[in-house]
């Protein structure tokens, strides 16, 4: 056998035992008459010792020729360590080596395989198989596995059946761009990789499986960022004969279970907030409620006073930043420059300092009396030492601008503690939103989302006012899950597709298989999908998902390790009836 024990399990109770270990060399320390090697595997580190007085000279010479990351096998006796390391589970013992085999030598690695490495991100992604040897990455992947097992166990105990759905499917026009796959056997035709198993899980409900789930790979060809990858994993779920309340209760239960098992945190009923309330209070539909800084509207207090920036604005809105009146003019100018960046797009930033001594200093002093500014301070419920920051403009632009500022200040002030968890349901989303470029309504979620029963009559008269039977689960300012009660009636589904601009022929071509299924007794159903990578990262105390994925892509969607995507051979193009016309 290659080993009798792992490198993380031996302790003082094993002293005197003969053992065989195998692993990678972490470090070598040569003191002349003594040589120590730290041997590492997935489970930990054990120190090997070569002692001039007790070890064969040839073995010592062999040990001195080893290098970092060599794969070796060592046999010997467990002895007590004279200088114990309390920071290691194996720190009380070491192995007096009696036999040594080199299983595989190693080149000098391009970066140090340590918790704190000298390798940059791109270099580590190129040699990802080496990066995985580092504890921070290895532990994240082990954590991911643990979360997956907890999810599977919980849903299985709740009666859900795990079913795999196809990866080669049909391209549909809704949502992000599809990744497409040419079909050799059907020239000129293409499969698409699924952005989600949406229609398949609905068909499973028509098939009578009642409760379905899977941890499923999904694919979207969209611009990347820290919490987005072109291929990602969802916890995808669907249930039959349920209303919205049944779904929220089930998956609130799953989330509570994970927070209890992984973080030992207990929660009562998760708070709920309507989409309209979230946009009004926080400027986005996934608010971080671990801290305050709710929006305060100042149209009544600050308009019609001769300050044109406010007078011409649709919305004048601000936040109260506690204990930040000490911000210097330089700091305030820097914040102003920050909100004026193209990514944010604000035209400027107005401040009102409510100083500790009760005095007031504002960037718009010449337009407003102290009495008027006191009214603003009172409405903001500001205390001496607080700072009020105000933006103005068109409501649909200024709310996300102020939301971005709120989140940036929270980061700077240390208000987003990763060990504090604040779950929140957002409900009553609009069913539709108007796309000004295409001059038509588009589905806010997807075209299979059911409207609120009491709003169905508005589909013919005021479709923009119809609320969806949809919900998102937000955790610490991140949407971790979203879903809806589905349309299961053929006529209502046809009306929805018509509102979205599909002709009857287009609807039949794209979704005829689903519409036909609804003719055969489709049950009321609904579901939810969690972004598994993002959920795992947040449970792990981070928001960047890359390290929780074994082999991630970079921001250009490239796998720099295997150099993908790449060109394919001319012969393959011919087999697929494809021709590259432009590189």
Secondary structure, DSSP 8 states (H G I E B T S, - for coil): ---SS-TT---GGGTT-EEEEEEEEEEEEE-SSEEEEEEEETTEEEEEEEETTTS-HHHHHHHHT--TT-EEEEEEEEEE-SS--TTSTTTTEEEEEEEEEEEE-----SS--SSS-S--HHHHHHTHHHHTTSHHHHHHHHHHHHHHHHHHHHHHHTT-EE----SEE---SSSSB--EEE-SSSTT-EEEE-S--HHHHHHHHHTT--EEEEEEEEE-B---BTTB-SEEEEEEEEEES--HHHHHHHHHHHHHHHHHHHH----SS-EEEEHHHHHHHHSSSS---SS----EE-HHHHSSSS-HHHHT-SEEEEEEETT-TT--HHHHHHHHHHHTSTTT--S--EEEEE-TTS-EEETTTTTS-HHHHHHHHHHTT--TTEEEEEEEE-HHHHHHHHHHHHHHHHHHTT---TT---EEEEE--BSEEEETTTTEEEESS-TTB-B-GGGGGGGTT-GGG-BBSEEEEEETTEEEEEEEEB---HHHHHHHHHHTT--HHHHHHHHHHHHHHGGGT---EEEEEEEHHHHHHHHTT-S--GGGSTT---TTS-BTTTTBS----HHHHHHTT------
